[in-house]
Amino acid sequence: MSPDDTPSPSDETPQVGPLQQALEGPDHHKRLTAIRELGKIGPPASSALPQLHASLKDSSPDIRAAAAVAVGFIGNTESVPALLPLLEDEEQKVRFQAISALAFLCDPKVTQRLLERFEVETPLVKDQILRALGQLGDSCAYTVLERAIVDVDPKIRRAAVIGFGFLKDSRARPLLLQATEDEDKLVCSEARDALNLLP
């Protein structure tokens, strides 16, 4: 999930009530569908947040991951405390979506938690953390991004470059200039784009 994935506003009155009822039913498929539909509705579905927060604790990883996406799209910072425990979830896809949602909610208070998780995460989730740290816009993320931009894994380097682009910290200019000569073409391309975003 990224800011570009924001659901477009609907011209029709959202049918939040029936979707909330479906969330409380026993049918897994209907619950999953309801969660996804609530996410598509976005901010007008904020009345469903209590049910979605409960879904973040569901026994099904699919439900937990989908609920994280939905609360991110609804965009209410009151969801932050409900999302934070998912940073320790046993399922990688749940952690991934929780990090994405936290970045989407733009609450800088989560920066330190993401920095702590970075050291123990899988490469896929590290990638998401680096992007999220940039989106959160906290200069505390600079040191981690600085280390990651020279990582042996090109995917991590690419994520660090993207993170610096989001962060818009002019101190990163020399690092990004160096990254434009990276052996990985995607890193080079992302570095040029990130440089254009610096003040």
N, C-alpha and C positions, 0 to 999 in steps of 0.2 A: 504494500500500500504506500502511496506517495501523494503529495499535494495534487499532482496531476490527475489522480484517480477520484477526486471529489465528485460525489454524485451530483448531477444537475438537478436543480429544483423542479419539482413536479407541478404542473398546472392544476392537477386534481387534488382534492382534499385527501391527505394521507389517511388510510384506514388503519390507524395505529391500534385501536381497541381489539379488533379480531386477531391481530398479530400477537398482541400481548397475551391473549387467551391461549393461542396456539403454543406459546412458550411454556405455559404451565401444564400442557398436556403430556401424555406418555409417549406419543409417536415421535421417534428420533428424527425421521425425515421431515416431518411437518415443523418441528422445532427448529431444525437447521435452516429450512426455507424461510421461516418467519424471521429468524435472526438476520439472514441476508437481506430480506426485504426491508427490515427496519434500518439497516445500514444504508440502503439505497435512498430511503426517505431523508436521512440525515437529521439536521437539528430539529425539525418539527416532531421527531420521534423521541424527544427527550423524556417524555412521560413514561417511556418503557425502560428507562435506565435501571430502575430497581430490579426488574426481571433479567435484564442483560447482565447486570453485576452478579446476580445469582448464577447466571449461566457461565460466568468466568470460573466458577468453582465446580462445574459439572464433571462427572466421571469420564465423559467422552472428550478426547483431545480435539476432535473435529468441532464440537460445540464450543469448547473453550477458545479455540483459534478464531472461529467465526464471530464469536461474541466480542473478542478483542478488536477485530476489524470494524464491527458495527459501532462500538462505543467511540472508536477513533473518528469515524465518519460523522457521528452525532456531534462530536466536538465540544463536549462539556468537561471542563477541568475537574469537576467533582468525581470523574471516573478515575483519576490518577491513583488514589489510594487502593481502588479495587484492582487496577492493572498491575501495580508493583509486585504483588506476590507471584505473578506469572513469570517474572524474570528468573525465578528458580524452578519453573515447571520442568518436569522430567522429559517432556516432549520438545524437540527442537523447533518444530513448526509453531508451537504455541508461544515459545519465547520470542521467536522471530516476529510474529504478528503483534505481540504485546509491545515490543520495542518500537515497531512501526507506528502503532497507535499512540504511544507516549510521545514520540516525536511530532506526530500530527497534532497533538493537543498543545504542544509548545509550552510546556511547564518546565522552566529551567531548574526546578527543584529536583528533577530526576537525574540531572547530569552526573552527580556523584555516584549514584547507584549504577549507572551505565558504565562509568569508568571502572568500578569495582568488578563488574561482570566481564568486562573485556578480557581480563587476564586469564579467565578460566573457560572461555567460550570456544565453540567450534568455529572453523573458518567462515561458514555461512552466516552465523549469528554475529561474528566479529564484523563482517562486512556491513551488516545492518546497523550495528552499534556505531560504526564510524560515520555512516550517513546521518544517523539520528543525532549524533553529537554536533555535527555541523548545523543541522536544522534547528537545534535548540539554541544555537547562537551564544553559548557560554564560552568565554575565552579560556576557561579551565580545561577545555578539551584540546587546546593547542598542542600540548606536549605529547599526548597520545597520537594525535594525527601526525605530528612531526616524526615520531618513531615509525608509524605505520607506512608512511610514504616511501620508506626505503626497505620495506619488508621483502623477504624472498618470494613471497606469493604475489603474483601480479594482480590477482583479484583484490587482495588487501591494499596494495598500492593504489589501485583504481578507486576503491572506496574512500581511501584517505584523501585523494585528490578531489573527489566529489564532496566530501565533508568540508574541505577547505573552501570549496566554491560556495557552499551554503553559509559557512562561518563568516566569509568576507573579511578576514583579518589580513591587513596589508603586510604583516610580518611574514606571511607565507609566500610572498612573491618570489624570492630566490629559490625556494623549494619547488614551487610550481614551474618555474623556468627550467630547472634541472629536469623535472618530470616530463617536460616536452621532448626530451631526448631519450626517454625510457625505451628499452628494447621491446616493450609491449606497445603495439600501435594504439590500443584502446586507452592505455594510460596517457599516452601522448595527446590523443584527441581530447580526453577529459581535462587534462591539464591546461590545454589552450582555452577550453571553454571556461574553466575555473578562473583563469587569469583575467578574462573579460568581465568577471563578476566582482573583482576586487575594486575597492574605492580608489 
